[in-house]
Amino acid sequence: MTTPQEQPKNPLHGITLERMLTELVAHFGWATMGERIAIRCFTSDPSVPSSLKFLRKTPWAREKVEGMYLYMLREQARQARRGA
């Protein structure tokens, strides 16, 4: 049995897809997410459970969501530096 490797430089390490999605919805809202990533689970009757189901089956869409999450983290870090 192998032990999980440390990934200190991976900002997504330990972050679940559900957490990413929940934080993105809180930050951007479903409408903006649907504009930035044109997938039906964000535009037509969006919900976290239906989006998770789709994203777990669709690697390209998950990559886009992960990229959007990293963008959000960078923007929050920039805002924190400006405010400090």
N, C-alpha and C positions, 0 to 999 in steps of 0.2 A: 504494500500500500504506500502511495506517495503522499507527501505532505504538500499543501499548497505553497507555492513560491511567493515570496514577498515581491510586491510590485510598488515600490515607493514612488516612482515617477509616473505611474499611471493614475490620472485623476479619476478614472471611472472604476478603479479597483474597489470592490466592496459596496458599490452603489447598485441597487436593484433597478431593473427596468421600470418597475412600478413607482419607485421613488423619483426617478428621472421624469417620468411622465407627469406625476402629480406636481412636481415643482415647476415643470414647464407650463402646465395649465394654469397654475397660480400666477406665474410671472407674465405669460403672454396671452393666455386665454385660448379657447378652441378656435375662434375665428382667425386669429393671427397665425396660429399653428397650421391651420388648413390652407392659408395663403402661402406660407413659406414651404410647407411640405404638402403637396397636392395628393392627399390620399383620402378616400371616402370616409374612413373611420374617424377623421378629424372634422369633416364637413357635414356629414349627414347623420344626425342623431348621435353625436359623439358621447362616449363614456369611457372611463378608464378600463373597465373589464373588456369591452369589445376591442379597444385599441391594443391592449396587452395581447389579446388572442391573435390579432393580426400581426403585430410586430414580432411576436415570438416565432411566427411561421415565415416571415418575410425579411431575410437578412438585409436587403438593400434599404428597406424602410427603417429598420432598426439603426442602421449606420447613419441615416439622415437625422434620426431623433438624437442619437448620441452626439453628432456634430452640433446640433442645435443646443443641446445641453451644455457642451463645452463652450460654445459661444456665449451662452447665458452666464456661465461661471466667470469667463473673462470680463464680460461687461460689469458684473457685480464687483469684481476685484478692482477694475478701473474706477468705478464709482466710489468704492471704499477708500482708495488712495487719494482721490480728489477731496473727499470729505474729511480726511484725517489731517 
